[in-house]
Amino acid sequence: LDGGPETGFAPCVQCGARLAVKRSETAAYTEALEQLDKKTDAIAEHLAEIRLQNEIERIDREWEQERDRYMISHKNGTKTEPNATMGIVMAIGAGLFVLVWIGFAASMGAPGEFLCFGCVFVVVVALMGVTQVNKAKEYESAYARYRKRRSDAANASNPGES
């Protein structure tokens, strides 16, 4: 090699390869720049992959926080995703029960307050069902946005793949 103690790069006098001159406290050695380029490219690929993983994990964490706002809490502490079908079934089932109850109360000659209470209960149950259906629709829309964000992030690093 041609070069002094401060030389950082030099060509090989025999084959012409570009070499990086490396030094430690006790030795000096060379490494072909082409190998360094390959290592640099591999590191850049790994870094891009790590960035993608971090982005997807960030999107997943944000979704978990948003998802928690839509969850339905039960008396025993469990949580479930809102379900439009269950909202409809709940409203219809409770509504039918109240209508049967009003029918029995009326046939037994119950005072008008019982009938009014039944009507109020029907309205409350219907509103609960509508609320459940709306919450389920909002959840489905939010979930679709999350899936799209996640898919877009994954496809941004692999534009040729879908």
ZAZANU-326153 format. One record per residue: residue number from 1; x, y, z of N, C-alpha, C, O in turn. Coordinates in Angstrom, 3 decimals, m for minus. Example, Ala and Ser with C-alpha at 12.3 -4.5 7.8 and 13.67 -1.06 7.14 Angstrom:
2
R,nr,n_east,n_north,n_up,ca_east,ca_north,ca_up,c_east,c_north,c_up,o_east,o_north,o_up
R,1,13.190,m5.690,7.800,12.300,m4.500,7.800,13.200,m3.300,7.800,14.236,m3.319,8.465;
R,2,12.850,m2.250,7.080,13.670,m1.060,7.140,12.900,0.030,7.870,13.409,1.138,8.039;
# end
This chain:
162
R,nr,n_east,n_north,n_up,ca_east,ca_north,ca_up,c_east,c_north,c_up,o_east,o_north,o_up
R,1,0.835,m1.190,0.000,0.000,0.000,0.000,0.869,1.238,0.000,1.924,1.289,0.632;
R,2,0.401,2.223,m0.719,1.066,3.522,m0.683,0.272,4.409,0.259,m0.955,4.461,0.175;
R,3,0.960,5.110,1.160,0.280,6.030,2.053,0.960,6.095,3.391,1.696,5.192,3.789;
R,4,0.698,7.180,4.071,1.316,7.379,5.371,0.400,6.931,6.500,m0.616,6.276,6.268;
R,5,0.775,7.296,7.742,0.023,6.858,8.912,m1.373,7.484,8.999,m2.209,6.977,9.746;
R,6,m1.648,8.538,8.281,m2.964,9.190,8.330,m3.850,8.785,7.161,m4.988,9.245,7.067;
R,7,m3.362,7.948,6.285,m4.123,7.538,5.104,m5.340,6.729,5.534,m5.232,5.779,6.309;
R,8,m6.499,7.124,5.017,m7.729,6.403,5.341,m8.171,5.468,4.232,m8.842,4.471,4.497;
R,9,m7.803,5.773,2.985,m8.191,4.958,1.844,m6.998,4.856,0.906,m6.205,5.791,0.791;
R,10,m6.877,3.710,0.234,m5.766,3.523,m0.703,m6.142,2.439,m1.690,m6.905,1.532,m1.360;
R,11,m5.601,2.529,m2.918,m5.822,1.438,m3.873,m4.765,0.354,m3.675,m3.626,0.640,m3.307;
R,12,m5.159,m0.887,m3.923,m4.196,m1.990,m3.878,m3.306,m1.849,m5.126,m3.806,m1.682,m6.238;
R,13,m2.005,m1.918,m4.928,m1.079,m1.750,m6.050,m1.084,m2.961,m6.971,m0.640,m2.861,m8.115;
R,14,m1.578,m4.109,m6.496,m1.575,m5.300,m7.337,m2.871,m5.443,m8.131,m2.837,m5.661,m9.342;
R,15,m4.017,m5.320,m7.450,m5.289,m5.571,m8.148,m6.107,m4.308,m8.382,m7.077,m4.345,m9.139;
R,16,m5.743,m3.191,m7.755,m6.455,m1.932,m7.962,m7.724,m1.789,m7.125,m8.441,m0.799,m7.268;
R,17,m8.015,m2.755,m6.256,m9.221,m2.679,m5.423,m9.123,m1.480,m4.489,m8.042,m1.138,m4.009;
R,18,m10.261,m0.850,m4.238,m10.284,0.266,m3.294,m10.322,m0.311,m1.885,m11.146,m1.172,m1.573;
R,19,m9.424,0.172,m1.046,m9.304,m0.369,0.307,m9.470,0.741,1.332,m9.016,1.868,1.134;
R,20,m10.137,0.393,2.445,m10.215,1.290,3.594,m9.133,0.852,4.562,m9.029,m0.330,4.891;
R,21,m8.333,1.795,5.017,m7.259,1.473,5.956,m7.824,1.631,7.368,m8.307,2.702,7.738;
R,22,m7.758,0.555,8.147,m8.249,0.536,9.523,m7.057,0.415,10.452,m6.073,m0.251,10.130;
R,23,m7.145,1.053,11.593,m6.039,0.999,12.562,m6.576,0.689,13.942,m7.643,1.154,14.341;
R,24,m5.809,m0.105,14.654,m6.061,m0.324,16.078,m4.826,0.175,16.810,m3.940,0.755,16.183;
R,25,m4.744,m0.030,18.092,m3.578,0.448,18.854,m2.289,m0.256,18.421,m1.206,0.324,18.497;
R,26,m2.410,m1.506,17.968,m1.198,m2.282,17.685,m1.046,m2.700,16.229,0.000,m3.230,15.853;
R,27,m2.067,m2.475,15.398,m1.966,m2.986,14.030,m2.715,m2.080,13.061,m3.560,m1.276,13.452;
R,28,m2.381,m2.236,11.805,m3.102,m1.581,10.713,m3.515,m2.673,9.742,m2.744,m3.598,9.485;
R,29,m4.722,m2.577,9.200,m5.204,m3.574,8.248,m6.135,m2.880,7.263,m6.516,m1.727,7.464;
R,30,m6.495,m3.580,6.210,m7.347,m2.987,5.182,m8.606,m3.824,4.998,m8.656,m5.009,5.329;
R,31,m9.605,m3.165,4.465,m10.858,m3.854,4.146,m11.335,m3.294,2.815,m11.338,m2.082,2.603;
R,32,m11.737,m4.190,1.921,m12.199,m3.750,0.608,m13.476,m2.929,0.758,m14.395,m3.318,1.478;
R,33,m13.522,m1.778,0.064,m14.681,m0.891,0.175,m15.954,m1.547,m0.352,m17.050,m1.234,0.115;
R,34,m15.822,m2.445,m1.309,m17.005,m3.130,m1.821,m17.679,m3.940,m0.713,m18.907,m4.003,m0.639;
R,35,m16.870,m4.553,0.141,m17.424,m5.303,1.268,m18.093,m4.351,2.254,m19.147,m4.659,2.812;
R,36,m17.470,m3.193,2.462,m18.077,m2.197,3.335,m19.406,m1.717,2.764,m20.374,m1.524,3.499;
R,37,m19.443,m1.525,1.447,m20.689,m1.093,0.804,m21.790,m2.133,1.011,m22.937,m1.780,1.289;
R,38,m21.441,m3.411,0.876,m22.428,m4.476,1.087,m22.919,m4.470,2.526,m24.114,m4.618,2.783;
R,39,m21.983,m4.295,3.473,m22.377,m4.249,4.886,m23.263,m3.035,5.150,m24.250,m3.126,5.880;
R,40,m22.907,m1.907,4.557,m23.694,m0.688,4.732,m25.100,m0.871,4.167,m26.084,m0.455,4.779;
R,41,m25.184,m1.496,2.995,m26.496,m1.753,2.398,m27.327,m2.679,3.289,m28.523,m2.457,3.474;
R,42,m26.696,m3.709,3.836,m27.410,m4.633,4.723,m27.887,m3.912,5.980,m29.003,m4.140,6.447;
R,43,m27.040,m3.047,6.522,m27.434,m2.283,7.715,m28.598,m1.353,7.380,m29.532,m1.216,8.169;
R,44,m28.542,m0.715,6.213,m29.625,0.184,5.799,m30.934,m0.588,5.646,m31.992,m0.088,6.029;
R,45,m30.876,m1.804,5.089,m32.079,m2.630,4.960,m32.634,m2.995,6.333,m33.843,m2.929,6.553;
R,46,m31.758,m3.377,7.250,m32.204,m3.728,8.605,m32.816,m2.521,9.298,m33.822,m2.642,9.998;
R,47,m32.213,m1.365,9.104,m32.724,m0.147,9.711,m34.119,0.184,9.164,m35.011,0.570,9.919;
R,48,m34.297,0.032,7.857,m35.605,0.282,7.257,m36.643,m0.693,7.815,m37.784,m0.310,8.077;
R,49,m36.244,m1.948,7.994,m37.151,m2.955,8.553,m37.527,m2.616,9.998,m38.684,m2.759,10.394;
R,50,m36.553,m2.172,10.772,m36.811,m1.790,12.168,m37.745,m0.583,12.224,m38.654,m0.529,13.053;
R,51,m37.514,0.380,11.338,m38.406,1.557,11.290,m39.830,1.141,10.949,m40.782,1.647,11.545;
R,52,m39.988,0.226,10.000,m41.312,m0.266,9.631,m41.969,m0.974,10.814,m43.142,m0.742,11.108;
R,53,m41.215,m1.832,11.488,m41.763,m2.525,12.655,m42.189,m1.527,13.731,m43.247,m1.682,14.341;
R,54,m41.377,m0.518,13.959,m41.722,0.503,14.960,m42.982,1.261,14.561,m43.834,1.539,15.405;
R,55,m43.103,1.596,13.283,m44.283,2.313,12.807,m45.542,1.450,12.985,m46.573,1.936,13.449;
R,56,m45.448,0.187,12.618,m46.601,m0.711,12.762,m46.944,m0.894,14.239,m48.120,m0.910,14.602;
R,57,m45.936,m1.032,15.086,m46.198,m1.163,16.526,m46.836,0.097,17.084,m47.706,0.013,17.951;
R,58,m46.419,1.267,16.603,m47.030,2.527,17.045,m48.497,2.584,16.636,m49.356,2.976,17.426;
R,59,m48.779,2.189,15.395,m50.162,2.165,14.917,m50.984,1.187,15.751,m52.123,1.486,16.108;
R,60,m50.416,0.017,16.066,m51.127,m0.971,16.889,m51.409,m0.435,18.300,m52.500,m0.634,18.834;
R,61,m50.425,0.244,18.899,m50.624,0.815,20.246,m51.722,1.873,20.224,m52.576,1.907,21.111;
R,62,m51.698,2.732,19.213,m52.731,3.763,19.102,m54.109,3.131,18.939,m55.087,3.613,19.511;
R,63,m54.191,2.040,18.153,m55.465,1.361,17.970,m55.956,0.759,19.288,m57.143,0.852,19.603;
R,64,m55.070,0.151,20.050,m55.474,m0.442,21.330,m56.057,0.626,22.256,m57.031,0.370,22.963;
R,65,m55.467,1.818,22.254,m55.993,2.903,23.081,m57.348,3.364,22.561,m58.273,3.587,23.343;
R,66,m57.468,3.508,21.246,m58.743,3.940,20.670,m59.806,2.861,20.852,m60.955,3.166,21.173;
R,67,m59.430,1.619,20.650,m60.357,0.485,20.765,m60.980,0.433,22.151,m62.161,0.116,22.300;
R,68,m60.183,0.744,23.161,m60.672,0.685,24.533,m61.844,1.646,24.751,m62.718,1.382,25.577;
R,69,m61.864,2.760,24.013,m62.976,3.718,24.150,m64.290,3.148,23.633,m65.358,3.575,24.072;
R,70,m64.234,2.205,22.721,m65.451,1.636,22.135,m65.966,0.411,22.895,m67.123,0.019,22.740;
R,71,m65.117,m0.175,23.699,m65.473,m1.424,24.370,m66.642,m1.219,25.333,m66.812,m0.147,25.913;
R,72,m67.435,m2.269,25.485,m68.564,m2.256,26.405,m68.144,m2.975,27.673,m67.742,m4.138,27.633;
R,73,m68.238,m2.279,28.802,m67.863,m2.857,30.097,m69.084,m3.526,30.722,m70.191,m2.988,30.690;
R,74,m68.860,m4.700,31.286,m69.931,m5.444,31.939,m69.750,m5.374,33.450,m68.701,m4.961,33.945;
R,75,m70.772,m5.778,34.162,m70.754,m5.704,35.628,m69.602,m6.497,36.240,m69.052,m6.098,37.267;
R,76,m69.234,m7.613,35.619,m68.171,m8.456,36.173,m66.770,m7.992,35.776,m65.785,m8.663,36.083;
R,77,m66.678,m6.851,35.094,m65.380,m6.289,34.741,m64.877,m6.680,33.362,m63.870,m6.141,32.903;
R,78,m65.554,m7.604,32.691,m65.123,m7.978,31.347,m65.549,m6.903,30.357,m66.466,m6.121,30.610;
R,79,m64.860,m6.888,29.227,m65.182,m5.942,28.165,m65.377,m6.711,26.865,m64.696,m7.703,26.605;
R,80,m66.311,m6.239,26.057,m66.544,m6.846,24.750,m66.641,m5.753,23.696,m66.915,m4.591,23.999;
R,81,m66.411,m6.152,22.460,m66.564,m5.225,21.346,m68.056,m4.984,21.116,m68.868,m5.891,21.295;
R,82,m68.417,m3.758,20.717,m69.831,m3.507,20.435,m70.275,m4.299,19.209,m69.516,m4.492,18.259;
R,83,m71.516,m4.747,19.261,m72.035,m5.601,18.206,m73.430,m5.109,17.835,m74.325,m5.102,18.679;
R,84,m73.627,m4.698,16.582,m74.908,m4.164,16.133,m76.015,m5.203,16.266,m77.132,m4.868,16.662;
R,85,m75.722,m6.444,15.944,m76.736,m7.497,16.032,m77.224,m7.654,17.461,m78.423,m7.795,17.703;
R,86,m76.289,m7.629,18.412,m76.690,m7.761,19.815,m77.534,m6.567,20.250,m78.459,m6.731,21.047;
R,87,m77.242,m5.387,19.754,m78.043,m4.211,20.074,m79.465,m4.356,19.576,m80.419,m4.023,20.279;
R,88,m79.597,m4.851,18.372,m80.932,m5.047,17.793,m81.682,m6.131,18.558,m82.853,m5.958,18.897;
R,89,m81.006,m7.258,18.832,m81.640,m8.357,19.566,m82.051,m7.890,20.964,m83.142,m8.209,21.437;
R,90,m81.167,m7.132,21.620,m81.464,m6.623,22.954,m82.706,m5.737,22.925,m83.598,m5.896,23.758;
R,91,m82.771,m4.816,21.984,m83.896,m3.895,21.904,m85.195,m4.638,21.597,m86.226,m4.378,22.217;
R,92,m85.142,m5.548,20.655,m86.359,m6.292,20.291,m86.798,m7.201,21.429,m87.978,m7.240,21.776;
R,93,m85.848,m7.936,22.014,m86.184,m8.858,23.109,m86.771,m8.136,24.311,m87.804,m8.546,24.841;
R,94,m86.119,m7.067,24.741,m86.624,m6.316,25.892,m87.944,m5.631,25.548,m88.854,m5.563,26.374;
R,95,m88.035,m5.129,24.325,m89.289,m4.499,23.899,m90.456,m5.477,23.913,m91.549,m5.142,24.368;
R,96,m90.219,m6.688,23.412,m91.277,m7.709,23.425,m91.658,m8.081,24.869,m92.835,m8.241,25.193;
R,97,m90.642,m8.213,25.718,m90.920,m8.534,27.118,m91.795,m7.465,27.757,m92.757,m7.775,28.460;
R,98,m91.453,m6.199,27.506,m92.225,m5.107,28.099,m93.636,m5.077,27.540,m94.588,m4.831,28.281;
R,99,m93.784,m5.323,26.252,m95.124,m5.346,25.671,m95.967,m6.465,26.268,m97.152,m6.265,26.536;
R,100,m95.386,m7.621,26.476,m96.106,m8.726,27.125,m96.457,m8.328,28.560,m97.561,m8.591,29.036;
R,101,m95.510,m7.695,29.236,m95.750,m7.256,30.618,m96.899,m6.247,30.677,m97.759,m6.325,31.554;
R,102,m96.906,m5.297,29.731,m97.994,m4.309,29.682,m99.327,m5.016,29.430,m100.344,m4.683,30.038;
R,103,m99.305,m6.005,28.518,m100.531,m6.770,28.234,m101.054,m7.474,29.476,m102.252,m7.416,29.756;
R,104,m100.191,m8.131,30.219,m100.607,m8.800,31.459,m101.107,m7.784,32.488,m102.127,m7.996,33.144;
R,105,m100.366,m6.671,32.616,m100.763,m5.649,33.591,m102.127,m5.079,33.232,m102.949,m4.860,34.120;
R,106,m102.385,m4.836,31.957,m103.668,m4.283,31.521,m104.782,m5.304,31.717,m105.886,m4.945,32.125;
R,107,m104.501,m6.585,31.427,m105.546,m7.606,31.564,m105.912,m7.850,33.021,m107.016,m8.315,33.305;
R,108,m104.999,m7.543,33.964,m105.290,m7.737,35.384,m105.853,m6.465,36.000,m106.080,m6.410,37.209;
R,109,m106.080,m5.442,35.184,m106.669,m4.214,35.695,m105.697,m3.353,36.468,m106.101,m2.637,37.384;
R,110,m104.404,m3.407,36.113,m103.399,m2.587,36.804,m103.659,m1.115,36.521,m104.188,m0.764,35.467;
R,111,m103.283,m0.246,37.471,m103.486,1.192,37.252,m102.663,1.694,36.055,m101.728,1.030,35.607;
R,112,m103.024,2.855,35.559,m102.374,3.450,34.396,m100.893,3.710,34.579,m100.144,3.746,33.603;
R,113,m100.450,3.897,35.852,m99.030,4.147,36.083,m98.178,2.963,35.627,m97.080,3.157,35.105;
R,114,m98.676,1.738,35.819,m97.936,0.560,35.368,m97.794,0.558,33.850,m96.745,0.210,33.308;
R,115,m98.880,0.958,33.173,m98.825,0.995,31.708,m97.863,2.089,31.240,m97.107,1.873,30.293;
R,116,m97.876,3.251,31.879,m96.952,4.339,31.517,m95.510,3.933,31.787,m94.616,4.221,30.992;
R,117,m95.289,3.256,32.924,m93.940,2.785,33.237,m93.460,1.837,32.142,m92.303,1.910,31.726;
R,118,m94.324,0.959,31.677,m93.963,0.034,30.603,m93.605,0.771,29.331,m92.652,0.406,28.642;
R,119,m94.370,1.815,29.014,m94.077,2.599,27.803,m92.722,3.297,27.924,m91.944,3.319,26.970;
R,120,m92.441,3.869,29.101,m91.158,4.522,29.321,m90.029,3.501,29.201,m88.983,3.786,28.617;
R,121,m90.247,2.317,29.757,m89.231,1.268,29.694,m88.963,0.863,28.249,m87.812,0.645,27.871;
R,122,m90.017,0.760,27.435,m89.847,0.411,26.017,m88.975,1.464,25.333,m88.080,1.117,24.563;
R,123,m89.225,2.739,25.606,m88.451,3.811,24.986,m86.981,3.732,25.429,m86.072,3.878,24.612;
R,124,m86.759,3.500,26.727,m85.392,3.416,27.245,m84.649,2.252,26.594,m83.503,2.399,26.171;
R,125,m85.303,1.104,26.516,m84.654,m0.067,25.918,m84.385,0.170,24.437,m83.333,m0.222,23.931;
R,126,m85.318,0.804,23.738,m85.110,1.103,22.317,m83.913,2.047,22.146,m83.105,1.862,21.236;
R,127,m83.801,3.044,23.007,m82.653,3.961,22.933,m81.347,3.238,23.224,m80.328,3.511,22.591;
R,128,m81.374,2.319,24.178,m80.164,1.542,24.469,m79.758,0.711,23.247,m78.576,0.621,22.917;
R,129,m80.732,0.114,22.587,m80.436,m0.674,21.387,m79.860,0.183,20.277,m78.891,m0.211,19.628;
R,130,m80.453,1.365,20.048,m79.962,2.275,19.016,m78.544,2.731,19.360,m77.686,2.817,18.482;
R,131,m78.300,3.026,20.647,m76.963,3.430,21.078,m75.955,2.328,20.809,m74.849,2.594,20.339;
R,132,m76.333,1.090,21.106,m75.446,m0.065,20.869,m75.139,m0.200,19.375,m73.992,m0.437,18.996;
R,133,m76.154,m0.050,18.532,m75.952,m0.164,17.083,m75.029,0.951,16.589,m74.124,0.696,15.794;
R,134,m75.249,2.187,17.052,m74.397,3.305,16.632,m72.956,3.111,17.092,m72.016,3.383,16.346;
R,135,m72.792,2.644,18.313,m71.446,2.408,18.829,m70.749,1.316,18.013,m69.551,1.403,17.745;
R,136,m71.497,0.302,17.626,m70.926,m0.774,16.803,m70.506,m0.242,15.433,m69.458,m0.628,14.914;
R,137,m71.304,0.629,14.852,m70.947,1.212,13.552,m69.691,2.082,13.665,m68.812,2.029,12.805;
R,138,m69.618,2.880,14.733,m68.430,3.704,14.948,m67.191,2.832,15.135,m66.120,3.138,14.611;
R,139,m67.348,1.748,15.885,m66.231,0.824,16.117,m65.762,0.208,14.794,m64.564,0.152,14.519;
R,140,m66.710,m0.250,13.985,m66.353,m0.872,12.700,m65.637,0.130,11.794,m64.682,m0.226,11.104;
R,141,m66.096,1.378,11.799,m65.455,2.417,10.991,m64.035,2.696,11.498,m63.102,2.820,10.705;
R,142,m63.879,2.792,12.803,m62.545,3.033,13.394,m61.619,1.857,13.114,m60.440,2.051,12.821;
R,143,m62.145,0.643,13.202,m61.335,m0.542,12.939,m60.888,m0.575,11.477,m59.753,m0.950,11.186;
R,144,m61.768,m0.185,10.562,m61.406,m0.137,9.140,m60.303,0.899,8.900,m59.384,0.657,8.118;
R,145,m60.393,2.057,9.576,m59.337,3.079,9.440,m58.010,2.548,9.957,m56.965,2.759,9.341;
R,146,m58.055,1.856,11.094,m56.829,1.266,11.660,m56.221,0.259,10.690,m55.016,0.307,10.442;
R,147,m57.015,m0.643,10.138,m56.497,m1.654,9.204,m55.885,m0.985,7.971,m54.860,m1.440,7.463;
R,148,m56.513,0.095,7.489,m55.979,0.795,6.318,m54.643,1.458,6.653,m53.693,1.366,5.875;
R,149,m54.565,2.129,7.811,m53.297,2.760,8.216,m52.197,1.718,8.323,m51.074,1.945,7.873;
R,150,m52.513,0.585,8.913,m51.521,m0.476,9.102,m51.087,m1.039,7.753,m49.900,m1.263,7.517;
R,151,m52.049,m1.264,6.879,m51.748,m1.790,5.545,m50.924,m0.785,4.738,m49.968,m1.164,4.062;
R,152,m51.295,0.493,4.810,m50.544,1.523,4.088,m49.098,1.595,4.575,m48.173,1.745,3.776;
R,153,m48.908,1.487,5.891,m47.545,1.518,6.437,m46.744,0.319,5.948,m45.573,0.458,5.594;
R,154,m47.359,m0.848,5.926,m46.654,m2.055,5.487,m46.340,m1.981,3.991,m45.262,m2.386,3.557;
R,155,m47.286,m1.464,3.212,m47.089,m1.385,1.757,m46.135,m0.261,1.357,m45.561,m0.305,0.269;
R,156,m45.956,0.739,2.211,m45.038,1.841,1.897,m43.599,1.337,1.780,m42.809,1.871,1.001;
R,157,m43.267,0.311,2.555,m41.899,m0.211,2.482,m41.743,m1.231,1.368,m40.626,m1.495,0.923;
R,158,m42.851,m1.810,0.909,m42.811,m2.809,m0.169,m43.795,m2.384,m1.238,m44.836,m3.027,m1.375;
R,159,m43.523,m1.319,m2.019,m44.490,m0.815,m2.970,m44.892,m1.833,m4.030,m45.986,m1.729,m4.586;
R,160,m44.053,m2.804,m4.324,m44.388,m3.806,m5.330,m45.318,m4.890,m4.813,m45.918,m5.624,m5.597;
R,161,m45.440,m4.993,m3.471,m46.271,m6.036,m2.878,m47.583,m5.450,m2.411,m47.638,m4.295,m1.989;
R,162,m48.643,m6.242,m2.485,m49.947,m5.784,m1.993,m50.510,m6.766,m1.038,m51.604,m6.559,m0.514;
# end
